[in-house]
């Protein structure tokens, strides 16, 4: 696939790195020559220096025959104009734009074909905010991801010494939870993947990914490990785009404090919040953190624009007694170093965002993609089409499907139709319902099923895509 990435910042660079490794034809456009040279020295891609909102620059970048434009410059206006030009001048099939301003996002008609012709508007700040809110809802989790319109959840947890699963084989999971159906999709031990088998024994410190119907997630977590106390007090380090969104999302249900370095911005934020307390100060100021009782916080979130400040303030907060600390970290190398250390959860905005794009790049009918383990693994939601003859998955039991080693079908969402009674105007009317099926060896895939597949290494993805493609003869 030929993809133009407009903007070589953290998101653009991370997307380029992920897609180049999958043999896509990538061209990246930016106004910073040093940044482009650094990318070109490191990755097999083409670079173009210039303003992404100029037709001549887009022409030079190859917009005439591009399959997709991913506009992620720092300017919303540049991204919008680039998408409009791609649609009007170059007839680019897919146009995705990064939009940060809440005012634009509040008016979706701006993105319509008759306006700026944006197929998908993504807001990394909102994606990260939603990500953190989920972690607050499930404080025991390292990651919480949703599929099938929120009906299926994939949750990562750290196994702890003395926990009910540690030292036991996975085949005893059902006996331990007879009333809840769940499945372990993958295990990572000291950063190395382990394919879950019935005889696999979970060890203390393992990162365990399990999948279940969303309504059962709380019950599964209660059985797998001791439940942490609910989070009530939250301190947010940084009142920028993410800190501001997070404070607004949390202040009605939690005690929220925000530390913002810029005094004028702190005053403006204080006026916008109803209940949250805003403090002007430095997130790495140990005296300030102590004065504001960071040691009594259930959660400390470091979300400034500076990785080093986020790391230092999160480490300080943890040392001073904060129960759980989360740090926003843009540099991928830092994320790998810090995850599972004293910082409980390290979040990469680029990795949290990239799934929206990957769902469009993946072949087959792919509804959603979540990038896991800092981009090393993936979870995909694919729709099964065809019949037994034309498909390699439809009409087959899970154990009969030729999955590559390390790939797991975790769950299925099946749409059901049932007749609506009492409709004199339409006697054949039907209403749609859905059924969540946790996949086991004898689960049979039916046409139209939404199948959740976990792969421990994204190099397996092309094989998964091929499995779900329908044969040429299918009509």
C-alpha positions in Angstrom: 0.0 0.0 0.0 1.3 3.5 -0.9 0.9 5.8 2.1 1.7 9.5 2.6 2.4 10.6 6.1 2.2 14.4 6.6 4.2 15.4 9.7 7.3 13.7 11.1 6.5 14.3 14.8 6.2 11.6 17.4 2.9 10.2 15.9 4.1 10.4 12.3 7.4 8.9 13.1 5.9 6.0 15.1 3.4 5.3 12.3 6.1 5.3 9.7 8.3 2.9 11.7 5.4 0.5 12.2 4.2 0.5 8.5 7.7 0.4 6.9 8.4 -2.9 8.7 5.3 -4.3 6.9 6.6 -3.6 3.4 4.4 -0.6 2.7 5.6 2.2 0.3 5.9 5.2 2.7 6.6 8.8 1.9 6.8 11.3 4.8 6.5 15.1 4.4 7.7 17.7 6.9 9.2 21.2 7.1 12.1 20.2 9.3 15.0 18.8 7.2 16.9 17.5 10.3 14.0 15.4 11.4 13.5 14.0 7.9 17.2 13.1 7.6 17.1 11.3 10.9 14.1 9.2 9.7 15.6 8.5 6.3 18.9 7.3 7.9 17.0 4.9 10.1 14.1 3.7 8.0 13.5 2.6 4.4 11.2 5.4 3.3 11.1 8.5 1.1 11.1 12.0 2.5 9.8 15.3 1.0 10.7 18.7 2.5 7.8 21.2 2.4 4.4 22.4 3.6 1.9 19.5 3.5 -0.9 22.0 2.6 0.7 23.0 -0.7 -0.5 21.1 -3.8 3.0 21.1 -5.3 4.5 19.4 -2.3 1.7 16.8 -2.3 2.4 16.2 -6.0 6.1 15.7 -5.3 5.3 13.3 -2.5 3.3 11.1 -4.9 -0.3 12.0 -3.9 -1.5 11.2 -7.5 -1.4 7.5 -6.9 -1.4 7.3 -3.1 -3.8 4.9 -1.4 -3.9 6.8 1.9 -3.0 10.2 3.4 -2.4 10.4 7.1 -2.2 14.1 8.1 -0.6 14.4 11.5 1.2 17.7 11.4 1.1 20.0 14.5 -1.5 22.2 12.8 -5.1 21.2 12.6 -5.6 23.6 9.7 -2.8 22.1 7.7 -4.2 18.7 8.2 -7.7 19.7 7.1 -6.5 21.5 4.0 -4.2 18.6 3.1 -7.2 16.2 3.2 -9.3 18.5 1.2 -6.6 18.8 -1.5 -6.1 15.0 -1.5 -9.8 14.5 -2.2 -10.3 17.3 -4.7 -7.0 17.3 -6.7 -5.8 13.7 -6.3 -8.9 11.6 -5.5 -7.0 9.8 -2.7 -9.2 6.9 -1.5 -8.6 7.3 2.3 -7.9 10.5 4.2 -7.1 10.5 8.0 -6.4 13.7 9.9 -5.2 14.4 13.4 -7.4 17.1 15.0 -6.5 18.5 18.4 -8.9 21.4 18.8 -12.1 20.4 20.7 -14.0 23.1 18.8 -13.4 21.3 15.5 -14.3 17.9 17.0 -17.6 19.4 18.3 -18.7 20.0 14.7 -18.4 16.7 12.8 -20.0 18.3 9.7 -16.7 20.0 9.1 -15.2 16.6 8.1 -18.0 15.7 5.6 -17.1 15.1 1.9 -18.6 18.5 1.0 -16.4 20.3 3.5 -12.8 19.1 4.3 -13.4 15.5 3.2 -11.8 13.8 6.2 -12.7 10.1 6.4 -11.5 9.7 10.0 -10.6 12.5 12.4 -8.4 11.2 15.3 -7.5 13.1 18.4 -4.5 11.4 20.2 -5.1 13.5 23.3 -8.7 12.2 23.6 -7.5 8.6 22.9 -4.9 8.8 25.7 -7.5 10.4 28.0 -10.0 7.6 27.4 -7.1 5.1 27.9 -6.3 6.5 31.4 -9.9 6.7 32.4 -10.2 3.0 31.7 -7.2 2.3 33.9 -8.8 4.3 36.7 -12.0 2.2 36.3 -9.9 -1.0 36.5 -7.0 0.0 38.8 -5.6 -3.6 38.8 -5.1 -3.6 35.0 -2.1 -2.6 32.9 -4.2 -2.1 29.8 -7.9 -2.3 29.0 -9.0 -2.5 25.3 -12.5 -2.9 23.9 -13.8 -4.7 20.7 -17.2 -5.4 19.1 -18.8 -2.0 20.0 -17.6 -2.4 23.6 -19.1 -5.8 24.2 -15.7 -7.7 24.4 -12.7 -6.5 26.5 -9.1 -7.6 26.4 -7.3 -6.8 29.7 -3.6 -7.1 30.7 -2.8 -7.8 34.3 0.4 -8.5 36.3 0.3 -11.8 38.1 1.5 -11.4 41.7 3.0 -13.7 44.3 0.3 -15.6 46.1 -2.3 -14.9 43.5 -5.0 -17.5 42.8 -3.5 -18.3 39.3 0.2 -18.3 40.1 1.6 -21.8 40.2 -1.4 -23.3 38.5 -2.0 -24.7 35.1 -4.3 -22.7 32.7 -6.6 -25.8 32.3 -7.8 -25.3 35.8 -9.0 -21.8 35.0 -12.6 -22.9 34.2 -12.8 -24.9 37.4 -11.7 -21.9 39.3 -14.4 -19.7 37.6 -17.3 -22.0 36.7 -19.8 -19.2 36.2 -17.6 -16.9 34.0 -16.3 -17.8 30.6 -12.9 -16.3 29.8 -9.7 -17.2 28.0 -6.0 -16.3 28.4 -5.0 -14.9 25.0 -1.3 -14.5 25.7 1.4 -14.4 28.4 4.6 -12.3 28.5 7.3 -13.4 30.9 10.3 -11.0 31.2 9.2 -9.5 27.9 9.3 -12.8 26.1 6.0 -14.2 24.7 4.6 -17.5 25.9 1.9 -19.3 23.8 -0.8 -20.3 26.3 -1.3 -24.1 26.4 -3.6 -26.0 28.8 -0.5 -27.1 30.8 1.1 -23.6 31.0 1.8 -22.5 34.5 1.5 -18.8 35.3 4.4 -17.4 37.3 4.7 -14.3 39.5 5.4 -11.2 37.5 3.9 -12.6 34.3 1.9 -10.1 32.2 -1.3 -12.0 31.4 -3.8 -10.9 28.7 -7.2 -12.4 29.1 -10.4 -11.8 27.1 -14.0 -12.0 28.1 -17.4 -10.3 27.7 -17.1 -6.8 29.0 -19.9 -7.4 31.5 -17.8 -10.2 33.0 -14.5 -8.3 33.2 -14.9 -7.2 36.8 -15.8 -10.7 37.9 -12.8 -12.2 36.1 -10.4 -9.7 37.6 -11.8 -10.4 41.1 -11.0 -14.1 40.6 -7.6 -13.6 39.1 -6.0 -11.3 41.7 -6.8 -9.4 44.8 -8.9 -6.3 44.0 -7.2 -3.0 44.7 -9.1 -0.3 46.6 -11.1 1.9 44.3 -9.4 5.0 43.2 -10.8 8.2 44.8 -7.9 10.7 44.8 -6.1 11.6 41.6 -3.3 14.1 41.0 -2.5 15.1 37.4 1.0 16.5 36.6 0.5 18.9 33.7 -2.5 20.9 32.6 -2.0 20.8 28.8 -4.3 19.2 26.3 -4.3 15.8 28.0 -4.2 17.0 31.6 -7.1 19.4 30.9 -9.3 16.7 29.2 -8.5 14.2 31.9 -9.4 16.6 34.7 -12.7 17.4 33.1 -13.5 13.7 32.6 -12.7 12.8 36.2 -13.7 15.8 38.4 -17.3 14.8 38.8 -16.5 11.4 40.3 -13.0 11.8 41.9 -11.0 14.2 44.0 -8.8 15.8 41.3 -5.7 18.1 41.7 -3.8 19.4 38.7 -0.3 20.9 38.7 0.4 23.3 35.8 3.7 25.1 35.4 2.4 28.1 33.4 0.6 30.4 35.8 -1.7 32.0 33.2 -2.7 28.6 31.9 -3.3 27.4 35.4 -5.6 30.3 36.2 -7.5 29.7 32.9 -7.9 26.0 33.6 -9.1 26.7 37.2 -11.9 28.8 35.7 -12.9 26.0 33.4 -13.1 23.2 36.0 -16.1 22.9 38.3 -14.6 20.9 41.2 -10.9 20.2 40.3 -8.2 22.1 42.2 -5.5 23.7 40.0 -2.0 24.5 41.4 0.6 26.6 39.7 4.0 24.9 40.1 6.6 22.4 38.8 5.7 18.8 38.7 9.2 17.8 39.7 9.2 20.1 42.8 9.5 17.6 45.7 8.4 20.2 48.2 5.2 21.0 46.3 4.3 17.4 45.9 4.8 16.8 49.6 2.8 19.9 50.6 -0.1 18.7 48.4 0.0 15.2 49.9 1.0 13.2 46.8 1.7 10.3 49.2 -2.0 10.0 49.9 -3.0 9.9 46.2 -4.5 6.7 44.8 -3.2 7.7 41.3 -0.6 10.1 40.0 -0.7 10.9 36.3 2.3 12.7 34.7 1.1 14.1 31.4 3.3 17.1 30.6 4.9 17.5 27.2 8.3 16.6 28.6 9.3 12.9 28.9 12.0 13.6 31.5 9.7 15.7 33.7 7.0 13.0 33.5 9.5 10.2 34.4 11.0 12.2 37.3 7.7 13.4 38.8 6.2 9.9 38.5 9.2 8.4 40.3 9.1 11.1 43.0 5.3 10.5 43.5 5.9 6.7 43.8 8.7 7.1 46.3 6.6 9.5 48.3 3.8 7.0 48.6 1.4 7.4 45.7 -0.4 4.0 45.3 -0.2 3.9 41.4 1.7 6.1 39.0 1.2 6.6 35.2 3.6 8.4 33.0 3.0 9.7 29.5 6.2 9.0 27.5 6.7 9.8 23.8 10.1 8.1 23.2 9.5 4.4 22.6 12.9 3.4 24.1 11.9 5.1 27.4 8.6 3.2 27.5 10.4 -0.2 27.1 12.8 0.7 29.9 10.3 1.9 32.4 7.3 -0.4 32.0 7.0 -2.8 34.9 9.5 -0.9 36.9 8.7 1.7 39.6 6.4 3.4 37.1 3.2 1.2 37.0 2.0 2.1 33.5 4.0 4.0 30.8 1.8 5.2 28.0 3.0 6.0 24.5 0.5 8.4 22.8 1.7 7.2 19.3 1.1 3.5 20.1 -2.3 4.3 21.6 -3.2 6.2 18.5 -1.8 3.9 15.8 -4.6 1.3 15.9 -7.0 3.6 14.1 -4.7 3.7 11.1 -3.8 0.1 11.2 -7.4 -0.9 10.9 -7.5 0.9 7.5 -4.2 -0.6 6.4 -5.0 -4.2 7.3 -6.3 -6.4 4.5 -9.6 -8.2 4.8 -12.6 -6.8 6.6 -10.8 -5.4 9.7 -13.0 -3.4 12.1 -10.4 -2.6 14.8 -6.7 -3.0 15.6 -5.0 -2.4 19.0 -1.2 -2.2 19.1 0.1 -4.0 22.2 3.4 -4.4 24.0 4.7 -1.1 22.6 3.9 -2.2 19.0 5.4 -5.7 19.2 2.0 -7.5 19.4 -1.5 -6.8 18.0 -5.1 -7.6 18.7 -7.4 -7.5 15.6 -11.2 -7.6 15.1 -11.9 -9.2 11.8 -15.2 -10.1 10.2 -15.5 -13.6 8.7 -17.1 -13.8 5.3 -17.9 -16.5 2.8 -18.8 -20.1 3.3 -16.9 -23.4 4.0 -15.6 -23.6 0.4 -14.5 -20.0 -0.1 -13.2 -19.2 3.4 -10.5 -20.8 5.5 -12.3 -19.9 8.7 -16.1 -20.0 8.1 -17.7 -23.3 9.1 -14.6 -24.6 10.9 -13.9 -25.2 14.5 -11.1 -23.1 16.0 -8.9 -26.1 16.3 -9.3 -26.7 12.5 -8.2 -23.2 11.5 -4.6 -23.0 10.3 -3.5 -20.2 12.7 0.3 -19.5 12.8 1.9 -20.5 16.1 1.5 -17.6 18.5 -1.9 -16.5 17.2 -5.0 -17.0 19.3 -8.7 -16.6 18.5 -9.9 -15.2 21.8 -13.6 -14.4 21.3 -16.4 -14.0 18.8 -19.2 -11.6 18.6 -22.1 -13.0 16.7 -25.0 -10.8 15.5 -28.4 -12.4 15.9 -31.7 -11.5 14.3 -35.1 -12.1 15.9 -38.6 -11.2 14.6 -40.3 -8.2 16.2 -43.7 -9.2 17.4 -46.7 -6.9 17.3 -45.7 -4.9 14.3 -48.8 -4.8 12.1 -47.1 -2.3 9.7 -44.2 -4.7 9.0 -44.8 -8.4 9.9 -41.3 -9.4 8.8 -39.5 -6.8 10.9 -36.5 -8.0 12.8 -34.3 -6.6 15.6 -30.6 -7.2 16.0 -29.0 -8.6 19.1 -25.5 -9.9 19.7 -23.9 -12.8 21.5 -20.4 -12.9 22.9 -18.7 -16.3 22.6 -15.4 -16.9 24.3 -13.6 -19.1 21.8 -12.6 -22.6 22.7 -11.2 -25.4 20.5 -14.6 -26.5 19.4 -16.1 -23.1 18.7 -17.4 -22.9 15.0 -17.0 -19.7 13.1 -20.1 -18.5 11.2 -20.4 -16.0 8.4 -20.6 -12.4 9.8 -18.9 -13.3 13.0 -16.6 -10.6 14.5 -13.5 -12.6 15.4 -11.0 -11.2 17.9 -7.4 -12.5 17.1 -4.4 -11.9 19.3 -0.9 -12.2 17.7 2.2 -12.2 19.9 4.3 -10.9 17.0 2.9 -8.5 14.4 5.0 -10.3 11.7 2.2 -12.9 11.8 -0.4 -10.4 10.7 -0.1 -11.0 6.9 -0.9 -14.7 7.5 -3.9 -13.8 9.6 -5.1 -11.4 6.9 -4.8 -14.0 4.3 -6.8 -16.5 6.4 -9.7 -14.1 6.6 -9.7 -13.2 2.9 -12.5 -14.8 0.8 -11.7 -16.9 -2.2 -12.2 -15.4 -5.7 -15.1 -17.7 -6.5 -17.3 -16.3 -3.6 -20.2 -14.1 -4.7 
